[in-house]
């Protein structure tokens, strides 16, 4: 189903087939690198923090209360992301640009926690009793569950979007991060400009991960999460207020109307666990706050 015209979207709005949720997440005080990514689901606020704290190396789904609520199940209708508003609050009165960031809204599908990045040459085998929900594949993100002290290298074996097992990723690198919740790996040796790991040539997404093998130690623990990216936005201003002088407030929120700013509104599946990845491109996001609203709309 879905919407055949803009007028159908207006009709759904007038009929009350919409839901607006607010969220507020506070990044920890551990410094994040410029152009490095963070996982906002890991940090406290609303929704509550998701620490990926379940059985090591065992596939698990993120609990629904850790995601932004989108209005419940609507099948056989289809639900879509209509509007996103974002505001980055400064970490301090002297901060003027650090909260500027790129944000990717994702559906969090499956994760494998407590992978030891120091287990050189060892195949860390994953338990896949739980299978990928809602999609036939997603992108893989490496999220630190502790500080990481050195550069590491690893590959992972996985099943691709077509159900073909035994695929081997390209070589991926970890890097030094100051704490949990930061994206700890990229497909290049340095700060990450892309939060998603590189796969074997020709593959577009991952259905499950079978094993991970490190050829160089990374000095910490990490989680591999499979997510479905839905929409991207950019927070171009940091909101703050001085504590002296004119006491004026600065900065503004960013609004993204998906029907205007991208080709079609991304669909949100029943049971989706909605969270956000973000890249601070103007400085550290440490101790900053990301707040906003997410609006969904569904068809008849």
PyMOL commands that set and color helices and strands:
alter all, ss='L'
color gray80, all
select helices_A, chain A and resi 6-14+40-42+64-66+258-261
alter helices_A, ss='H'
color red, helices_A
select strands_A, chain A and resi 18-26+37-39+45-46+59-60+79-89+101-116+124-125+139-144+153-160+167-168+172-174+185-186+206-216+221-235+238-241+249-250+254-257+267-268+274-280+289-298
alter strands_A, ss='S'
color yellow, strands_A
deselect
rebuild
show_as cartoon
